[in-house]
């Protein structure tokens, strides 16, 4: 029974750590933003530079993913079981603080793939902490999939793989996009509230005064006119349905809201997304300006969306020669739309057709400049579907480790058989 309990707990920990580490690895910027949210909640927002937050994000993803794989394969059983126990012993009190104080609405444990409330996160961590205690008490009961001789292969390959994934997703865009602005998503539909959806509830409390005494009343027990109104306060008692996209708006620098105009356009619209122009990468601006000129020549609207002020916008124009109009959008929304500063979005009929990092902007050849967007691949939905991406992960990571496991087990069983056969001959 002890062996069964330890291995069930080990598999639970392995699967959760692998999943948690992987979704962080494919979106390192998203995890870095969450780290910055934690620091802001602790009033330490100015302590850590953005690049340090990104480095911590990559390190956290690599640690979780590697510990999960090591638990799955029972590698360095004593060390890994204790490391997981320490990890959970640290994270569980933190999530209890999150549940009680609620400084941020989502802990970010599983990135944008699975969003849990703070109390759900704490409950999940309590279960994982108990599982970690079970494994740490008897790590030798974990069944090995790979012999001690070949453990170094799994250790090195896992580390290289998860770091390569994080670096690639930092350079380009997340391999898997779990946000509501993913390619193929319709922004307008994402903003709609379905008919019959649960509505939020609010309660208003009135503060009234009579004979020098103040008292609070609700609408149900509101007193007569002999009381004098002092103040009122309204609190939300129940959260209603919140659409996946609830904070998307585009406002010109003159204050005009053009959100409906952009989303109602039946043609192509380019959106250059730069949350902070002060820190935006301008290494590929020649390509960006060429894309703007192509859009202008073919009548496609091209807007720059930023949360920066007029000074930063003017400085960007002076430095880059940008001629496109800039509009203002919420900073968090821009960071959610695309994990790149700047990044480029192509939409049509409010549907996201393409997304590009500033490191991987499309290049229009001379023989394509006269073509409309729908006449070549740039204006079409990409072919790298989710099943294809999963197949790539299976091919480059799961398949090699599975082959190693089969080869290792075959060798060990063959060795065991030969040794026993030799013993039988001697007797």
N, C-alpha and C positions, 0 to 999 in steps of 0.2 A: 504493500500500500504506500509505503514511503517513496519507493521508486516511482510509482505512478503519479503521486502528488507532485513530486519534484519535477518530473518531466512535463506534466500539464502546465505547471507554473512557469517552467522554463520556456515552453512554446508560446504561452500567452505574452510573456515579457518580450520574447524575440520578435513576434509579429508586430506588437505595438511599437517597439523601438525602431524596427525596420521601416514601418510605414511612416512614423513621425519623422525619422531622419531623412527619408527619401523626399517627402513633400517639402521639407525645409531646403533640401539640397537643390531641388528644381526651381525654387523661388527664393534664393538667398537675399535679394533686396527686400522682399516682403518680410522675412524674418528680421532683417536689420531695422526696418521701420517699426516692427513690434518691440524690439529691444529699446529703440528710442522712445516709444510710448511708455515703457516701464520706467525709464529714466526720468521722463517728464512727470510721471505720477509721483516720483520720489523727489521732485524738484531738483533733479540733477541733469536736466536736458542739455546744458552747455558744457558739461564735464567731458563728454566723450565725442571725439570727431566722428564724422560719418564713416570714414574708412575703417576706423576701429570697430564700429558697429557691424560693418560688413564682414570684417575678419572674424569677429565673434560669431556671427551668423553661420559662416562656413564651418568654423570649428565645432559649433554645437551640432550642426547637421551631420558632420563626419563622425562625431563622437556617438551620437544616438544610433546612426545607421550601423556603424562598426560594432558597437556593443550588441545590437540586435543580431547581426550575422554571427558574431562570436558565441552568443548564447544559443543560437540555432544549431551551430556546429559543435557546441560544447568545447570551445577552444580556450585554453588557459582557464579552466573551470573555476578554480579558487579565486584567482584575481578578478575575473570578469563578474562573477557572482557578487563579490564584495563591491566592485565598482558600481554595479547596477543598484545595489542596496544603498550606497552612499548617495548616488544620483537621486534616487527616489526619496531618501531621507531629507535631502535639501529641497527638492521640488514640492513635496507635499505640504510643508508649512507655508511655502510661498503661495500655493494655490488656495490654502485656507485664508490667508490674508486677502487674496483677490476676492474670494467669495464673501468675506465679511465687509471689507472696505469698498469693494467694487470700483477701484480707480480706473480700470479699463473694462470694456464690455466683453472682450474675448481674449483668452490667454495666448492664443496663437499656437497651441500645442501641435495641431495638425494643419497649420497654415490656413489657406482658404478651402482646402479639400473637405474638411469636416469642422464645422463651427459648433463649439459647445458653450453652454453658459458657464459661468465661473463655479457654480455649485456642482454642475455635471463634471467639470474638470477635476474638482476636489474629490468627488466620489470615485472617479476613474483612478486617480492617483492613490487613494486609499487601497483600492483593490490591487493595484500594481505594487504598492509597498508591501502588502501582505504576501504577495507572490514572491517578491524579492527576498523576504525573510525566510520563506519556505526553501527557496533555492540555496540561499547563503548558509543555511544550517546543514545542508547535506549536498554540496556541489558534486561530490564524487559519484552521486547516483545518476547524474546526467549521462545519457547514452551518447557516445561520440559517433559522428558521421565520418570524420576524417581522423586518421591516426596522428599521434603526436609528431611523427616524423615529417608529415606534410602540412602541418598547421601553418607554417610560415608562408605557404603559397596563398592560403585563404586570407591571412592577415594582410599581406602586401597587396594582393589583388583587390581586396575590399577597399583599402585605404586609397589606392590609386583611382579606383572607379568612382567613389563618391566625391573625391576632390575634383576629378575631371568633369563630372556632371555639374558641380557647383560653378566651376570656372567657366564652362561653356555657357551656362545659363546666365552668368553675370555678363559675359561678352555679348551674347545674343539676347534671347528672351527665354522665359521659363519653358521647359520642354512640355509641360502640361499646364494649361491655363485653367484654373478653377474659379476665376473671377467672372462676374456677370458681363464683362466686356470682351469675352473671348471671341475668336473668329467664328462667325456664323450667328452670333447673338444679335437680336434686334433690340436696339436701345429703347425705342419707343414702347415696344411691348413689355420690356423689362421695367418700365416706369408705371405700368397700368396696375390698378387694384381690381382683382376679379370681383364680379358681382356676387354678393352674399358673403364676402370676406369679413372676418371679425374686425369690428371697429374698436379703436381705443376708448377707454373709459376715463373720465376725469371727475374729480370731486373738488368743489369750490367751498372754501370756508370763509365766512364773513366775520370780521372783527367789529363789534359794535360797542358803544359806550352809553352808560346811563348812570346818573348820580356819581360821576367820577370813577365808576368801575367799568373795566373792559371785560368782554366775554365773547367767546367764539360760538358761532351758530352755523348750521348747514342750511341748505334750501328747504329742508323738511321741517325744521323747527325755527324758521325765521320769525323774530318777534314783531310786536306792533310798532307803530310809528313813534312811540315815545323814546325809542332807542336811536342813537345817532351813529351813522356810518363812519368808521375810522379807516378800515383797510380790508382787503380781501386777498386770498392766496388760493391758487389752483394747483393741484398735484395730479399726476397721472396714476390711476389706481390699477389699470390693466392695459397691457400693450396689445394693440391690434395688429392686423396684418401689415407688414412692412415690405413693399416690393423690392426685388433684388437691386434695382437702380432707383434710388430715391433722392439723390443729391446732384444730378447732372444738370448743369445749366451753363449757358454761354452768354456772356454779357460783353458788349463792346466797351472800349475805354471811354466812350461818351455816355455809357449807362443804359444803352438799349439792349433788351433781352432778345437774342436771335436764336434761341434754342429751337423753337418750333420751325423757324425758317430752315435751319440746317437739317433737322430730322425729317422734314417734309420734302426735301429735295429728292426727286426721283432719279437724279443722275449721281455721278460720283462726287464726293467731297473729300478733300485732303485736310487732315487735322494734325498739325505739328504740336506735339504735347511736350511741354517743358515746365515741370512744376516750379523749378527755380532757375531762372536764366542766369543768375549770378554764378552758379556752379555747373551750368550746362556744358557738355562737351562740344566744342566747335571744330573738331578735327576733320569732319566730313561735310563741311558746309558747302563746298563746291557742288557736291551731289545734291544737297538739299535745295540750293538755289536753282540748279538745273531742273529739278522736279517741279519747283514753283513755276519756272518759265514754261515748262511743258503744260502744266495745268492752266496757266494764263492763256497760252496760245489756243487751247482747246475748250476754253470756257468752263473749266472745272473750278469751283470755289476752293480756296486754299486759306485756312486760318491758322494762326499760331495761338495755342491755348496756354496760359500761364497763370500762376498765382503771384508773380512778381509785380512790383509797382512800376510806375511810369519811368522812373530813373533807370531801372534795370532794363526795361524794354528799349529805351533810347540808346543805352550803352551797347546792347546786343545789336541793334541796327547799325550803329557806327562801326562796330567791330566786324560784322559779317556782311554788311551790305544788303541785309534782308529787306525786301520790298513788300512782303505779305503783311496783311493786317493782323494785329494781335487782339485777342479777347481775353477776358478774365474768367477763370473757373476755379472752383475750390481746390486747394492743394491736395487734400486727401483723395478727392475724386480723380485728379490727374495721376497720382501715384497708383491708384487702383486700375486705371485704364490701361497703362502700359508701364512695365518695369524698365524704363530707360529715360534718361534725361540728356538730350531730348529723344523722343521716339516719334514715329510717324504712323498715323492711322488712316486707312482708306475705308470710307463707308459709302453705301448706296442704299437708298430707301430706308435709311436708319439702321441698316444691317452692316456689321463689321465684316468687311471683305478681306482686308489684309492688315497686318501689324508688322512694323520693322523697328529694330533697334538702330541707334545712330551708327553702330558698328557694322550693320548689315543692310544698308539702304539699297534699294533697287537702282539699277543703272539702265538708262534708256539708250539703246544703240541708235546710230544715225539713221538706219533704215526703218526705225520704229517711231521716229519723232512725228511723222505725218499720220500715224495710226491712232485710232481712238482706243481708249483703255480696254474696251471689251474685245479688241481684236488681238490681244496678246496676253500672255500668262499673268502679267502684273495686275490686270483687272479681274482675274478669276480667283475663286476660292482655292487655297493651296491644297495640294494632294497629300500632304503628310497628316493623315487622319490619326485619331487616337489609337485604333487597333494596330496601325503600322508602327507607331512609336512604341507601343507595348511590345510588339514583336522585336523591335531593335534592342530593347532592354533585355528581353529574354535571350536574344542571340549573343549579346556582348557580356552579359553578367551571369544570368541564371544558367544558361547552357554550359559554359565552361566550368562553373562550380559543380553542376550536376555530373559532368563528365569526370571531373576530379574525384568526386565522391564514389562514383561507380568503379573507377580504376583503383582507387585506394582500397575500397572494400573487397574488390576482387583479389587484389594482391594479398591483403591480410588473410582472407579466407584460404587462398592457395597456400600461403606460408603455413597457416595453421594445419591444413590438411597434410602438407608434406612433412611437417614436424611430427605429427601423430603417426603418419605412415612409417617414418623412420624409427620411431619408438617401438612400433609393433614388430618391425623386422628384427630389432635388437632383442626383443623378448621372445 
